[in-house]
Amino acid sequence: MVEWIASDGLVEYDQAVAFMEARAAAIAEGTAAECIWLVEHPPLYTAGTSAKREDLTDPDRFPVYDSKRGGQYTYHGPGQRVVYVMLNVGQRGHDVRRFVQQLESWVIAALDEFNIKGHIRDGRVGVWVERPDKPQTATGGMAEDKIAAIGIRLRKWVSFHGISINVEPELEHFTGIVPCGITEYGVTSLVDLGLPVTMADVDVALKRSFEHVFDG
């Protein structure tokens, strides 16, 4: 059984990392159940293991945390559902690539419950939505915005860190970084797309789609 935890209020980042590391160790030892932890953070930036310092364009705006997850810079803040995923990948197929694909499929399935079509793009980490209402890109392609980020770490085949979905964050806060090192595309949220979706709505969609993707 996977334990689901939803925290009220804003969880400090250091507190979240400490919890995840302890829980992941306990899962690896067989003394705790797998866990999905739903949180919101105060405004902050995190630097993944591939972060480039020049992509932190406004280093004094919010606290910056070095993170052990994969990926580059990302923003967390109120209105964004952060989903920390502590699962035993060793017992779920022992395949990291497949696990990441399952995370992507999970986000896409949850978005589909709101009639939002999410896409995975080669060379661009995360989940994207097409924006036909915006001008084409410089290369003539359809504009796309990022709606969800993915970044995980494995220790003893147990995952921690996870995904973040933009429900109704302050999108201007993303301008202090180059999100995931990508400059040609923007960032959006469910509310920005015109959907009056609450955090509770997203949590329900995540729980429902999790079962189909991971346990179906």
C-alpha positions in Angstrom: 0.0 0.0 0.0 1.2 3.5 -0.8 0.6 6.1 1.9 -0.7 9.4 0.7 0.0 12.6 2.8 -1.3 16.1 2.1 0.3 18.9 4.1 -1.6 22.1 4.9 0.2 25.4 4.7 3.6 26.0 3.2 6.3 23.4 3.9 9.9 24.6 4.2 12.2 23.0 1.6 14.8 21.8 4.1 12.1 20.1 6.1 10.8 18.4 3.0 14.2 17.1 2.0 14.9 15.7 5.5 11.5 13.9 5.5 12.1 12.4 2.1 15.6 11.2 2.8 14.5 9.5 6.1 11.4 8.0 4.5 13.3 6.7 1.4 15.9 5.1 3.7 13.1 3.4 5.7 11.4 2.1 2.5 14.7 0.7 1.4 15.1 -1.1 4.7 11.6 -2.4 4.5 10.4 -0.6 7.7 8.0 1.9 6.0 5.4 1.9 3.3 5.9 3.8 0.0 4.7 7.4 0.2 3.3 10.1 -2.0 3.5 13.5 -0.3 1.5 16.5 -1.6 2.9 19.9 -0.5 3.2 23.5 -1.3 6.4 25.5 -0.7 7.1 29.2 0.0 8.7 30.9 -3.0 12.1 29.4 -3.7 14.4 28.2 -6.5 16.1 24.8 -6.5 19.2 23.8 -8.5 19.3 20.3 -9.8 22.6 18.4 -10.4 22.8 19.8 -14.0 22.0 23.4 -13.1 24.1 26.1 -14.8 24.8 29.2 -12.7 24.1 31.6 -15.5 20.5 30.3 -15.6 19.9 31.8 -12.2 19.1 35.3 -13.6 17.8 36.9 -10.3 19.7 35.1 -7.5 18.5 37.6 -4.8 14.8 37.3 -5.4 14.1 34.1 -3.4 16.1 31.5 -1.4 18.1 29.2 -3.6 18.6 25.5 -2.6 21.0 23.0 -4.1 19.0 19.9 -4.7 20.2 16.4 -5.3 17.5 15.7 -7.9 18.3 15.5 -11.5 17.7 18.5 -13.8 18.4 22.2 -13.7 16.8 25.2 -12.0 13.1 25.1 -11.1 10.8 27.3 -9.1 8.5 26.2 -6.3 5.9 28.4 -4.6 2.3 28.8 -3.5 -0.3 27.6 -6.0 2.0 24.9 -7.3 1.3 21.3 -6.3 4.6 19.6 -5.5 4.3 15.8 -5.4 7.2 14.0 -3.7 7.3 10.4 -4.8 8.9 7.9 -2.5 8.5 4.6 -4.3 10.5 1.4 -4.4 11.7 1.3 -8.0 13.6 -1.9 -7.4 10.3 -3.6 -6.7 8.5 -1.8 -9.5 10.5 -3.2 -12.4 14.0 -2.1 -11.6 13.9 0.2 -14.6 14.7 3.9 -14.1 13.7 4.9 -17.6 10.4 3.2 -17.4 9.8 4.8 -14.0 10.4 8.3 -15.4 8.0 7.4 -18.3 5.4 6.4 -15.7 5.8 9.7 -13.9 5.3 11.5 -17.2 2.2 9.3 -18.0 0.9 10.0 -14.5 1.0 13.8 -15.0 -0.5 13.5 -18.5 -3.4 11.3 -17.2 -4.1 13.7 -14.4 -4.2 16.7 -16.8 -6.5 14.7 -19.1 -9.1 14.8 -16.4 -9.3 18.5 -16.9 -9.4 18.1 -20.7 -5.8 19.4 -21.0 -3.6 17.5 -23.4 -0.1 17.2 -22.1 2.9 16.3 -24.3 6.4 14.9 -23.8 9.1 16.5 -26.1 12.5 15.1 -26.9 15.2 17.3 -25.4 12.8 19.2 -23.1 12.2 17.7 -19.7 8.7 17.9 -18.2 5.2 18.1 -19.6 4.1 20.7 -22.1 0.9 22.0 -23.6 0.4 23.5 -27.0 -0.6 27.2 -27.2 -2.3 27.9 -30.5 -3.4 31.2 -29.0 0.2 32.5 -28.9 2.6 33.5 -31.6 4.7 30.8 -33.2 8.2 30.2 -32.0 11.2 31.7 -33.7 11.6 28.5 -35.7 8.0 28.6 -36.9 6.6 25.9 -34.7 3.6 26.1 -32.5 4.1 27.9 -29.2 4.2 25.6 -26.2 4.3 26.2 -22.4 5.5 24.0 -19.6 2.9 23.0 -17.1 4.7 20.4 -15.0 8.3 19.7 -14.1 9.9 16.3 -13.2 13.1 15.7 -11.3 13.9 12.6 -9.2 16.8 11.0 -7.4 17.2 7.3 -6.5 19.0 5.9 -3.5 19.1 2.1 -3.0 16.5 2.0 -5.7 14.0 4.1 -3.8 12.9 7.4 -5.4 12.5 10.8 -3.8 11.9 14.3 -5.1 9.3 14.0 -7.9 7.0 16.3 -9.9 5.4 19.7 -9.7 2.2 20.9 -11.4 1.4 24.5 -11.9 -2.1 25.0 -10.6 -2.2 28.7 -9.9 1.3 29.9 -9.0 2.5 33.5 -9.7 4.0 32.8 -13.1 6.1 36.0 -13.0 8.2 34.3 -10.3 9.6 31.9 -13.0 11.4 34.8 -14.6 14.2 34.7 -12.0 15.5 31.6 -13.6 15.7 29.9 -17.0 13.4 27.0 -16.1 15.2 23.8 -16.9 17.6 25.7 -19.1 15.0 26.3 -21.8 14.6 29.8 -23.2 12.4 29.4 -26.3 9.2 28.3 -24.5 7.1 29.7 -21.6 5.4 28.5 -18.5 1.7 28.2 -17.8 -0.7 26.8 -15.2 -4.2 25.3 -15.2 -5.7 28.6 -14.1 -3.7 30.5 -16.7 -5.3 28.2 -19.3 -8.7 29.3 -18.1 -9.6 26.4 -15.8 -11.0 27.3 -12.4 -9.2 24.3 -10.8 -8.3 24.0 -7.1 -5.4 22.2 -5.5 -8.0 19.7 -4.1 -9.2 19.0 -7.6 -5.7 18.2 -8.8 -5.1 15.9 -5.8 -8.2 13.9 -6.6 -7.0 13.6 -10.3 -3.5 12.5 -9.2 -4.8 9.8 -6.8 -7.2 8.5 -9.4 -4.7 8.4 -12.3 -1.9 7.0 -10.1 -3.7 3.7 -9.7 -4.2 3.3 -13.5 -0.5 4.2 -14.3 1.4 2.5 -11.6 -0.9 -0.3 -10.4 -3.1 -0.9 -13.4 
